[in-house]
Amino acid sequence: MQHSISIRNIMPNPSPAKKALIWALDRILGVKKMNALYQQHKMQGLSKESFSDRLIELLELDIQGIDALQSNIPKSGPVVIASNHPFGGIEGVILARLIGEVRPDLKVLANKGLGIFKELSDYFIFTNPLSPNDPKNGPSLRQCMKHVNAQGALLIFPAGKVSYYQKAKAGISEHTWNKLVGRLVSIDQCQYVPVFVNGFNSPAFYRIEKLYFKLRMLFLGRELLNKTGATIQISCGNAIKEKQISRDLNYEQKAKLCRALSYAQDNRWRYEWPADKITEQLPIIEEIDKHQLLTELQALPSDQLLLTNKGYSVYYGYQSQLPLIVQEIARLREIVFRMHNEGSGQPLDTDHYDATYTHLFIIDNEQQKIVGAYRMGLSDKLMEKDGIAGLYLHKMFKFKSSFANQQGPCMEMGRSFLIPEMQGSYQGLLLLWKGIGRFAAKFPQYRTLYGTVSISKLFDPRSVKLIEQAYIDNESASQVSAHNQFEFDSHVEIDELAEEIELRDQLTSFLSSIESDGKDVPVLARQYLKMGGKFHALGIDTSFNHTPGLLLSVHFPSAPEKLLKLYVGEEYEAYRDWQAS
């Protein structure tokens, strides 16, 4: 008997009454038309791959994002790929075909309605999305778990049902994702690949669902046929390791996180950084002679040596004392900042604030060179002379009367760097913080540090928006506003997640899915957070190649005692308990 496409394929051994119903449904739902194409193009008995290719070809689909999808699928080991479900059918065929080229072991948990295509049955583990609690689904779900546990690849549409119009969101969205996906991504060494397929069904489809929600499932065949000539955009994130998904979350919460990670790939949620105004990079000036460096250091008062530790010394000084050293600091800053697309393009990174700010810097005693520095502004002294204009950050932010620098002496921190060979080194960051702590002990009237953490434009703008959303709270934001704000709205699906789960704790998952080179939250932001930092605003530094900067403040004496003791040293109690006379 010749194979055909019919509702009969998913309704075995029908009664005479059901046969009549099948006959009617095949015509009403467009299945008869699909069968005509099936017969005309001799698709019977094709392999699942050839059948999928022929169907995609007949529908004349323009599929975009294929290379990115396939490059992000791990070639071995347990992996779960989850996607939204905008069409209710064809996306399953497309994704199965494309992912199957990378992972021939792929299985797809799918609507049993796709069982009408017998040639594709080898791809699928069938379930009934209209009855998610149906005990008959149990074996299918157990089969999914078994497959992933056996190092297999699984594609799943965790909403279970096709996307629908949500009035509250004024757009097409999905049902809650089944906690099964949260359970699957908790399997040891499993990786999760978030996928988002952009597209819609016809307006008639969404009108039908208003009449009777389940009725729309009967029209998915017609929706498949009316995709002829459509452009289908697939957006895919990087694979996320099981250990990068917080183990503190339960399966339901993990499912919500997986959903948000997939929606974060939505190609409509994008922002382009403005083109760099700096188009020419002038040659970096020559390094200062080591003898000149030593001459200036030896002329410094001895109390400006803050500490010596493991072959390094940390000093502070002023441009008037150390003109060549400050020049060398500016030279090194430009080198490091160019690595992060933040350089000035000039032979060195300098401005008139170098003359009025305090410079804290680390010397490698053996190699006799500068390996890191911080620029510190003593707010009371700077504002006494020039008012708010004396502060570098006044160009980025409007400080309200409740902000710390309007309340008393503060240290404005900025222009920090470590040379490349010290970056990622605990030693370099520790020396900078010990220098800050020892300086604070010498001048205990400075109780609050504030400044910006630069977030390189090498970050995807989505990552910057997520960092802003996760770190800034409403109370802290009320104390300051940015002159040049980051005009990029958050994603409604991620906003929804943030109402239930602490977004800050999930940032590594989001950034891992977005940043192809593994960038995470900047080290300084995490460091300030450990110190009890409050994050106030994200502004764009127009004087620093339009680099985004996250403004924060830390009440230093309130830092955890262990860290305060580490940074300030033996005088930490005196500093913590200091009172203005």
C-alpha positions as CSV (number, residue, x, y, z in Angstrom):
1,M,0.0,0.0,0.0
2,Q,1.3,3.4,-0.9
3,H,2.3,5.7,2.0
4,S,0.3,8.9,2.4
5,I,0.1,11.9,4.8
6,S,-3.1,11.8,6.8
7,I,-4.6,12.3,10.3
8,R,-5.0,8.5,10.1
9,N,-1.2,8.2,10.8
10,I,-1.7,9.4,14.3
11,M,-5.1,7.7,14.9
12,P,-4.5,4.0,14.3
13,N,-7.4,1.5,13.9
14,P,-10.1,4.2,13.6
15,S,-13.8,3.3,13.9
16,P,-16.1,4.0,10.9
17,A,-17.2,7.2,12.6
18,K,-13.6,8.3,13.1
19,K,-12.8,7.4,9.5
20,A,-15.4,9.9,8.4
21,L,-13.9,12.5,10.8
22,I,-10.4,11.8,9.4
23,W,-11.7,12.3,5.8
24,A,-13.2,15.7,6.8
25,L,-10.2,16.9,8.8
26,D,-7.7,16.0,6.1
27,R,-9.5,18.4,3.8
28,I,-10.4,21.2,6.4
29,L,-6.9,21.3,7.9
30,G,-4.9,21.3,4.6
31,V,-3.5,17.7,5.2
32,K,-4.9,16.6,1.9
33,K,-3.0,19.4,0.1
34,M,0.2,18.3,1.9
35,N,-0.4,14.7,0.8
36,A,-0.8,15.9,-2.8
37,L,2.6,17.5,-2.6
38,Y,3.9,14.4,-0.9
39,Q,2.8,12.2,-3.7
40,Q,3.7,14.6,-6.5
41,H,7.3,15.0,-5.4
42,K,7.8,11.3,-4.5
43,M,8.6,11.8,-0.9
44,Q,7.5,8.4,0.2
45,G,10.2,6.4,1.9
46,L,12.8,9.0,1.9
47,S,15.4,9.2,4.7
48,K,14.5,11.7,7.4
49,E,17.3,14.0,6.1
50,S,16.2,13.8,2.5
51,F,12.5,14.3,3.5
52,S,13.4,17.4,5.5
53,D,15.4,18.8,2.7
54,R,12.7,18.2,0.2
55,L,10.0,19.8,2.5
56,I,12.2,22.9,3.1
57,E,12.9,23.2,-0.6
58,L,9.2,22.9,-1.6
59,L,8.3,25.6,0.9
60,E,11.1,27.8,-0.5
61,L,12.2,28.8,3.0
62,D,15.0,31.3,3.5
63,I,16.7,30.0,6.7
64,Q,19.1,32.4,8.3
65,G,21.6,31.8,11.1
66,I,22.5,28.2,10.1
67,D,26.3,28.6,10.5
68,A,26.0,30.2,14.0
69,L,23.5,27.5,15.1
70,Q,25.7,24.6,14.0
71,S,28.9,26.0,15.3
72,N,27.4,26.4,18.8
73,I,26.2,22.7,19.1
74,P,28.7,20.6,21.1
75,K,30.0,17.8,18.9
76,S,29.9,15.3,21.7
77,G,28.6,14.8,25.2
78,P,25.1,15.4,26.7
79,V,23.4,18.5,25.4
80,V,19.9,19.9,25.6
81,I,18.9,22.4,22.9
82,A,15.7,24.4,23.8
83,S,13.8,26.8,21.6
84,N,10.6,28.8,21.6
85,H,7.8,27.4,19.5
86,P,6.5,30.2,17.2
87,F,5.0,28.1,14.3
88,G,4.1,24.8,15.9
89,G,5.7,22.4,13.4
90,I,8.1,23.5,10.7
91,E,10.7,24.9,13.2
92,G,11.0,21.4,14.6
93,V,11.7,19.9,11.2
94,I,14.3,22.7,10.4
95,L,16.1,22.5,13.7
96,A,16.2,18.7,13.7
97,R,17.7,18.7,10.2
98,L,20.3,21.4,11.0
99,I,21.3,20.1,14.4
100,G,21.3,16.5,13.2
101,E,24.1,17.3,10.8
102,V,26.3,18.1,13.8
103,R,24.7,15.5,16.1
104,P,23.5,12.4,14.3
105,D,22.3,11.1,17.7
106,L,19.8,13.9,18.0
107,K,16.3,13.2,19.3
108,V,13.5,15.7,19.4
109,L,10.7,15.8,22.0
110,A,7.8,16.8,19.7
111,N,4.0,17.1,19.3
112,K,2.6,13.8,18.3
113,G,0.9,15.7,15.4
114,L,4.2,15.5,13.6
115,G,3.6,11.8,13.4
116,I,1.7,12.3,10.2
117,F,5.2,12.5,8.6
118,K,6.2,8.8,8.9
119,E,9.6,9.5,7.3
120,L,10.6,11.8,10.2
121,S,9.5,9.4,13.0
122,D,13.1,8.4,13.7
123,Y,13.9,12.0,14.9
124,F,11.1,12.2,17.4
125,I,10.1,11.2,20.9
126,F,6.3,12.0,20.8
127,T,4.3,13.7,23.5
128,N,0.8,15.2,23.9
129,P,1.2,18.9,24.5
130,L,-2.6,19.4,25.0
131,S,-2.4,17.2,28.1
132,P,1.0,17.8,29.7
133,N,-0.1,15.9,32.9
134,D,-1.3,12.9,30.9
135,P,0.4,9.8,32.4
136,K,0.8,8.5,28.8
137,N,3.5,11.1,28.4
138,G,5.6,9.5,31.2
139,P,7.5,7.1,29.0
140,S,8.4,9.9,26.6
141,L,9.8,12.0,29.3
142,R,11.7,9.1,30.8
143,Q,13.1,8.4,27.3
144,C,14.4,12.0,27.1
145,M,16.2,11.6,30.5
146,K,17.7,8.3,29.4
147,H,18.9,9.7,26.1
148,V,20.7,12.7,27.6
149,N,22.1,10.5,30.4
150,A,23.6,8.3,27.7
151,Q,25.5,11.3,26.4
152,G,22.9,12.1,23.7
153,A,21.7,15.3,22.1
154,L,18.0,16.4,22.7
155,L,16.0,19.2,21.1
156,I,13.0,20.3,23.1
157,F,10.3,22.9,22.9
158,P,9.6,23.3,26.6
159,A,6.5,25.4,26.2
160,G,4.9,22.3,24.7
161,K,2.4,24.3,22.7
162,V,2.7,26.8,19.9
163,S,3.3,30.5,20.9
164,Y,0.1,32.6,21.3
165,Y,-0.9,36.3,21.5
166,Q,-0.5,37.7,25.0
167,K,-2.5,40.8,25.6
168,A,-0.4,41.8,28.7
169,K,2.8,41.8,26.6
170,A,1.1,43.1,23.5
171,G,2.8,40.5,21.4
172,I,3.5,36.8,20.7
173,S,4.9,34.9,23.6
174,E,4.7,31.4,25.2
175,H,3.3,29.3,27.9
176,T,5.4,28.6,30.9
177,W,8.3,26.3,30.1
178,N,8.0,22.8,31.5
179,K,10.3,22.1,34.4
180,L,11.5,19.0,32.5
181,V,14.1,21.3,30.8
182,G,15.4,22.4,34.2
183,R,15.8,18.7,35.2
184,L,17.5,17.8,31.9
185,V,20.1,20.7,32.2
186,S,20.9,19.5,35.7
187,I,22.3,16.2,34.4
188,D,26.0,15.9,35.2
189,Q,28.1,17.5,32.5
190,C,25.1,18.4,30.4
191,Q,25.4,21.5,28.2
192,Y,22.5,23.8,27.4
193,V,22.2,25.6,24.0
194,P,19.5,28.4,23.9
195,V,17.8,28.9,20.6
196,F,15.3,31.5,19.5
197,V,13.3,31.2,16.2
198,N,11.8,34.5,15.1
199,G,8.5,34.4,13.3
200,F,4.7,34.4,13.5
201,N,1.7,32.4,12.4
202,S,-1.0,34.1,10.4
203,P,-3.4,36.7,11.9
204,A,-6.2,34.2,11.4
205,F,-4.5,31.7,13.6
206,Y,-4.4,34.1,16.5
207,R,-8.1,35.0,15.9
208,I,-9.0,31.4,16.0
209,E,-7.4,30.9,19.4
210,K,-9.6,33.6,20.8
211,L,-12.7,31.6,19.9
212,Y,-11.4,28.3,21.4
213,F,-7.8,27.9,22.5
214,K,-7.4,24.2,21.6
215,L,-9.0,24.7,18.1
216,R,-5.8,26.4,16.9
217,M,-3.9,23.1,17.1
218,L,-6.1,21.8,14.3
219,F,-4.9,24.5,12.0
220,L,-1.1,23.9,12.3
221,G,-1.1,22.1,9.0
222,R,-2.4,25.1,7.1
223,E,0.1,27.3,9.0
224,L,2.9,25.0,7.7
225,L,1.8,25.4,4.1
226,N,1.4,29.2,4.4
227,K,5.1,29.5,5.3
228,T,5.9,29.2,1.6
229,G,8.6,31.7,0.8
230,A,9.1,32.8,4.4
231,T,12.3,34.0,5.9
232,I,13.0,32.2,9.2
233,Q,15.7,33.7,11.4
234,I,17.4,31.3,13.9
235,S,19.4,32.9,16.7
236,C,21.6,30.8,18.9
237,G,23.6,31.4,22.0
238,N,26.8,29.6,23.1
239,A,26.6,26.3,24.9
240,I,26.4,26.8,28.7
241,K,27.9,24.2,31.0
242,E,25.8,22.6,33.7
243,K,28.0,24.0,36.4
244,Q,27.3,27.5,35.1
245,I,23.6,27.2,35.9
246,S,23.1,27.9,39.6
247,R,22.6,24.8,41.6
248,D,20.6,26.8,44.1
249,L,17.7,26.9,41.7
250,N,15.0,24.3,41.6
251,Y,13.9,22.6,38.3
252,E,11.1,25.1,37.8
253,Q,13.4,28.1,38.3
254,K,16.0,26.6,36.0
255,A,13.3,26.2,33.4
256,K,12.5,29.9,33.7
257,L,16.2,30.7,33.4
258,C,16.5,28.5,30.3
259,R,13.5,30.3,28.8
260,A,15.0,33.7,29.4
261,L,18.4,32.6,28.0
262,S,16.6,31.6,24.8
263,Y,14.7,34.8,24.5
264,A,17.9,36.7,25.1
265,Q,19.0,35.4,21.6
266,D,16.0,37.1,19.9
267,N,17.5,38.9,16.9
268,R,15.1,41.8,17.5
269,W,16.7,42.5,20.9
270,R,19.8,44.1,19.5
271,Y,21.7,47.4,19.8
272,E,24.6,48.7,17.7
273,W,27.3,50.6,19.5
274,P,27.9,54.0,17.9
275,A,30.8,54.0,15.4
276,D,34.1,54.9,17.0
277,K,35.0,58.5,16.6
278,I,38.6,57.6,17.0
279,T,39.7,56.3,13.6
280,E,43.4,56.9,13.9
281,Q,45.7,55.4,16.5
282,L,48.9,57.5,16.8
283,P,52.1,55.7,17.8
284,I,52.6,55.3,21.5
285,I,55.4,57.4,23.0
286,E,58.6,55.8,24.2
287,E,58.9,54.2,27.6
288,I,60.7,56.4,30.2
289,D,64.2,55.5,31.0
290,K,64.5,53.3,34.2
291,H,67.1,55.6,35.7
292,Q,64.7,58.5,35.4
293,L,61.9,56.4,37.0
294,L,64.3,55.5,39.9
295,T,65.4,59.1,40.3
296,E,61.9,60.4,40.7
297,L,61.0,57.5,43.1
298,Q,64.1,58.2,45.3
299,A,63.1,61.9,45.6
300,L,59.6,61.0,47.0
301,P,59.1,61.4,50.7
302,S,59.4,58.0,52.4
303,D,55.9,58.1,53.8
304,Q,54.5,58.0,50.2
305,L,55.7,54.4,50.0
306,L,52.5,52.6,51.1
307,L,53.7,49.0,51.1
308,T,56.2,46.4,49.8
309,N,55.1,42.9,49.1
310,K,56.7,40.0,47.3
311,G,59.0,42.0,45.0
312,Y,56.5,44.9,44.4
313,S,56.1,48.3,46.0
314,V,53.1,50.5,46.0
315,Y,53.4,54.3,46.1
316,Y,51.3,57.4,45.8
317,G,52.3,60.8,44.4
318,Y,51.4,63.8,42.3
319,Q,52.2,65.0,38.8
320,S,54.1,67.9,40.3
321,Q,56.4,65.4,42.1
322,L,56.5,62.7,39.4
323,P,56.1,64.2,35.9
324,L,57.9,61.4,34.1
325,I,56.2,58.6,36.1
326,V,52.8,60.1,35.5
327,Q,53.7,60.3,31.8
328,E,54.7,56.6,31.9
329,I,51.4,55.8,33.7
330,A,49.5,57.6,30.9
331,R,51.5,55.7,28.3
332,L,50.7,52.4,29.8
333,R,47.0,53.4,30.3
334,E,46.7,54.0,26.5
335,I,48.3,50.7,25.7
336,V,45.9,48.8,28.0
337,F,42.8,50.8,27.1
338,R,43.4,50.3,23.4
339,M,43.2,46.5,24.0
340,H,39.6,47.1,25.2
341,N,38.6,49.6,22.5
342,E,38.8,52.4,25.1
343,G,41.9,54.2,24.0
344,S,42.1,57.9,23.2
345,G,44.1,57.2,20.0
346,Q,46.7,59.7,21.2
347,P,50.3,58.7,22.0
348,L,49.3,58.5,25.7
349,D,46.1,58.7,27.7
350,T,46.1,62.0,29.6
351,D,43.9,65.0,30.5
352,H,44.1,68.0,32.8
353,Y,42.8,65.9,35.7
354,D,46.2,64.1,35.9
355,A,47.6,67.3,37.4
356,T,45.0,67.5,40.2
357,Y,44.4,63.9,41.1
358,T,46.5,61.5,43.2
359,H,48.3,58.7,41.4
360,L,48.6,55.3,43.2
361,F,50.9,52.9,41.3
362,I,52.7,49.6,41.6
363,I,56.4,49.1,40.8
364,D,58.0,45.8,40.0
365,N,61.2,46.2,41.9
366,E,63.2,43.6,40.0
367,Q,62.3,44.8,36.5
368,Q,62.0,48.5,37.7
369,K,58.8,49.2,35.8
370,I,55.2,50.3,36.5
371,V,52.8,47.4,36.3
372,G,49.5,49.0,37.4
373,A,47.9,52.2,38.7
374,Y,44.8,53.9,40.0
375,R,43.9,57.6,39.7
376,M,42.2,59.0,42.9
377,G,40.5,62.3,43.3
378,L,40.1,63.7,46.9
379,S,36.7,65.2,46.5
380,D,36.9,67.8,49.2
381,K,40.1,69.3,48.0
382,L,39.1,69.2,44.3
383,M,35.7,70.7,45.0
384,E,37.1,73.4,47.3
385,K,39.1,74.8,44.4
386,D,36.8,74.2,41.4
387,G,33.5,73.1,42.7
388,I,31.8,70.1,41.1
389,A,33.8,70.8,37.9
390,G,36.9,69.7,39.8
391,L,35.6,66.1,39.6
392,Y,36.2,64.1,36.4
393,L,32.9,62.2,36.8
394,H,30.8,65.3,36.9
395,K,31.0,65.1,33.1
396,M,29.2,61.7,33.2
397,F,26.8,62.1,36.1
398,K,24.6,64.6,37.8
399,F,25.2,64.0,41.5
400,K,22.2,64.7,43.8
401,S,22.5,66.1,47.3
402,S,22.1,62.6,48.7
403,F,25.2,61.2,47.0
404,A,28.3,60.6,49.1
405,N,30.5,63.2,47.5
406,Q,28.0,65.9,48.5
407,Q,27.9,64.7,52.1
408,G,31.6,64.6,53.0
409,P,35.2,63.8,51.8
410,C,35.4,60.9,49.3
411,M,37.9,59.3,47.0
412,E,36.9,59.3,43.4
413,M,38.5,56.3,41.8
414,G,39.2,55.9,38.1
415,R,41.6,55.2,35.2
416,S,42.7,51.9,36.8
417,F,44.8,49.4,34.8
418,L,47.2,46.5,35.1
419,I,49.7,45.7,32.4
420,P,48.7,42.7,30.2
421,E,51.0,40.2,32.0
422,M,49.4,41.2,35.4
423,Q,45.8,41.0,34.2
424,G,43.9,38.0,35.6
425,S,46.5,37.9,38.4
426,Y,45.2,37.9,41.9
427,Q,48.5,39.6,43.0
428,G,47.9,42.7,40.8
429,L,44.4,43.4,42.0
430,L,45.4,42.7,45.6
431,L,48.3,45.2,45.5
432,L,46.0,47.9,44.1
433,W,43.5,47.3,46.9
434,K,46.2,47.1,49.6
435,G,47.5,50.4,48.2
436,I,44.0,52.0,48.5
437,G,43.6,50.6,52.0
438,R,46.9,51.9,53.2
439,F,46.2,55.3,51.7
440,A,42.8,55.4,53.5
441,A,44.5,54.5,56.8
442,K,46.8,57.5,56.3
443,F,43.9,59.8,55.5
444,P,41.0,58.3,57.5
445,Q,38.6,61.2,56.7
446,Y,38.0,59.5,53.4
447,R,35.2,57.0,54.3
448,T,33.7,56.4,50.9
449,L,35.2,55.4,47.6
450,Y,33.2,55.9,44.4
451,G,34.0,55.6,40.7
452,T,33.1,53.8,37.5
453,V,33.9,50.4,36.3
454,S,34.4,50.7,32.6
455,I,32.5,48.1,30.6
456,S,34.3,47.7,27.3
457,K,32.3,48.1,24.0
458,L,33.9,44.7,23.2
459,F,31.0,43.4,25.2
460,D,27.7,42.8,23.4
461,P,25.3,45.5,24.3
462,R,22.9,42.9,25.6
463,S,25.5,41.9,28.2
464,V,25.9,45.6,29.2
465,K,22.1,45.9,29.6
466,L,22.0,42.8,31.7
467,I,24.8,44.0,34.0
468,E,23.1,47.3,34.4
469,Q,19.8,45.7,35.2
470,A,21.3,43.2,37.6
471,Y,23.5,45.6,39.6
472,I,21.6,48.8,39.9
473,D,18.8,49.0,42.4
474,N,16.1,51.7,42.6
475,E,17.3,53.2,45.9
476,S,20.9,53.7,44.8
477,A,19.7,54.9,41.4
478,S,17.8,57.8,43.1
479,Q,21.1,59.5,44.2
480,V,22.5,60.2,40.7
481,S,21.6,60.4,37.0
482,A,23.7,59.9,33.9
483,H,24.1,62.8,31.5
484,N,24.4,60.3,28.6
485,Q,22.3,57.3,29.2
486,F,22.4,53.8,27.6
487,E,19.3,54.0,25.4
488,F,18.6,50.3,25.1
489,D,15.5,48.8,26.7
490,S,15.6,45.6,28.7
491,H,13.8,42.4,27.4
492,V,10.3,41.8,28.8
493,E,11.0,38.1,29.2
494,I,14.1,38.8,31.2
495,D,12.3,41.4,33.3
496,E,9.8,38.7,34.2
497,L,12.6,36.4,35.3
498,A,14.2,39.1,37.4
499,E,11.0,39.5,39.4
500,E,11.3,35.9,40.6
501,I,15.0,35.1,40.5
502,E,18.0,37.3,41.5
503,L,19.3,38.3,38.1
504,R,22.8,39.1,39.5
505,D,23.3,35.5,40.5
506,Q,22.5,34.4,36.9
507,L,24.7,36.8,35.0
508,T,27.4,34.3,34.3
509,S,24.9,32.1,32.5
510,F,23.6,35.0,30.4
511,L,27.1,36.3,29.5
512,S,28.3,32.8,28.7
513,S,25.5,32.4,26.2
514,I,26.2,35.8,24.6
515,E,29.9,36.4,24.7
516,S,31.8,34.1,22.4
517,D,35.2,34.7,24.0
518,G,34.0,33.9,27.5
519,K,33.9,37.4,28.9
520,D,32.2,37.6,32.3
521,V,31.3,40.5,34.6
522,P,34.3,42.8,34.9
523,V,36.6,41.8,37.8
524,L,36.4,45.2,39.4
525,A,32.6,45.1,39.6
526,R,32.7,41.8,41.4
527,Q,35.4,43.2,43.7
528,Y,33.4,46.2,44.6
529,L,30.4,43.9,45.2
530,K,32.4,41.9,47.7
531,M,33.2,45.2,49.5
532,G,29.5,45.9,49.8
533,G,29.4,48.3,46.9
534,K,26.2,50.0,45.8
535,F,25.7,50.5,42.0
536,H,24.0,53.8,41.0
537,A,23.9,54.3,37.3
538,L,25.3,53.4,33.9
539,G,26.6,56.3,31.9
540,I,28.4,56.8,28.6
541,D,31.8,58.5,29.0
542,T,32.0,60.7,25.9
543,S,35.6,61.6,26.9
544,F,36.6,58.0,26.9
545,N,35.7,56.7,23.4
546,H,32.0,56.6,24.4
547,T,32.7,53.8,26.8
548,P,29.9,52.7,29.2
549,G,30.8,53.1,32.8
550,L,29.0,51.6,35.9
551,L,29.0,54.1,38.7
552,L,29.3,52.6,42.2
553,S,30.2,53.6,45.8
554,V,31.7,51.7,48.7
555,H,31.6,52.8,52.3
556,F,35.0,51.4,53.0
557,P,34.8,51.1,56.8
558,S,31.7,48.9,56.4
559,A,33.5,46.4,54.2
560,P,33.6,42.8,55.5
561,E,36.2,42.7,58.4
562,K,38.3,40.1,56.6
563,L,38.7,42.3,53.5
564,L,39.2,45.5,55.5
565,K,42.0,43.8,57.5
566,L,43.6,42.5,54.4
567,Y,43.6,45.8,52.6
568,V,44.1,48.3,55.4
569,G,46.4,46.2,57.4
570,E,47.1,46.4,61.1
571,E,45.5,49.8,61.4
572,Y,42.1,48.6,60.1
573,E,40.3,48.9,63.5
574,A,41.6,52.5,63.9
575,Y,40.4,53.3,60.4
576,R,37.0,51.6,60.9
577,D,36.4,53.4,64.2
578,W,37.8,56.8,63.2
579,Q,35.5,59.8,64.1
580,A,35.9,63.3,62.8
581,S,37.0,65.6,65.6
